[in-house]
Amino acid sequence: MEREWLLITVSTPPGGSSTLRVYAWRNLRSLGAHYLQQSVCLLPATPKTTRAAARLATRLRAEGGHGELLRIRLTDPKQEAAVIDAIQRERTDEYHEVVESTREFHEELQYERRRGRAIYTELEESDANLARHQKWLAAIRARDYFDAPGGQDATAAVASCEEALARFESEALSAELDEPSSDSRPGLRAVDGGSD
C-alpha cells in the first residue's frame, strides 16, 4: 500500500506579529515536518499529524493567515526515498545532540563529586536536568516515523544518565546521613537528683 503524506502550506498575515509565525513553525517542527521550501512542508499522514496540522491550519485562518492541508501520495519511489532519508537525517542529528548533551550531564556529576558536593541540592538540579533529557528524547521518538539511526544510542545515553544519577543520589544520601550535627552543645544527660 502506498504511503500517504500531508503537504502543508502556511503563511501568516502580512505585517502581523511574529507570534503566529513562530507558533506555526514550532508546531510543525515538533511534529517532525520536513520543509521542501519556506512555508511548505511534508509529514507522514498519521491520525496525530493530521489532527495537529488541521488545528494549525484552522488557527492560521482564524487569525488572518493561510493554512492548507493536502493529503497526497508520492508516486516516484526515488523521490519518496529521498524525503524519508532527509527526515531520518534530521532525527539522527537530533539523537546525536541528545548523546552529546548526556556527556555534559556526566561531566557535571563528576565535577560536583570532585568538589565534594554530592548533596541533595545538587541532586535536585541534576534530577531536573535528567527530566529534560528524558522529555527531549521522548519528543524526538514521537516524530521519528522511520526509525532513524541513532535512536538506540540516544536511549542508551539517557539510560546511562539515569544510572549515574541513581549512584549520585546514593552518595548524596550517604553524605547527608554522615554529616556531623552542627549543634556542638553537649547533649542532655540524666542526673540522679537523689533525696536528702
Summary of the structure (lengths in Angstrom):
residues: 196
radius of gyration: 26.9
end to end distance: 103.8
largest distance: 109.4
contacts: 507
relative contact order: 0.12
helix: 61%
strand: 13%
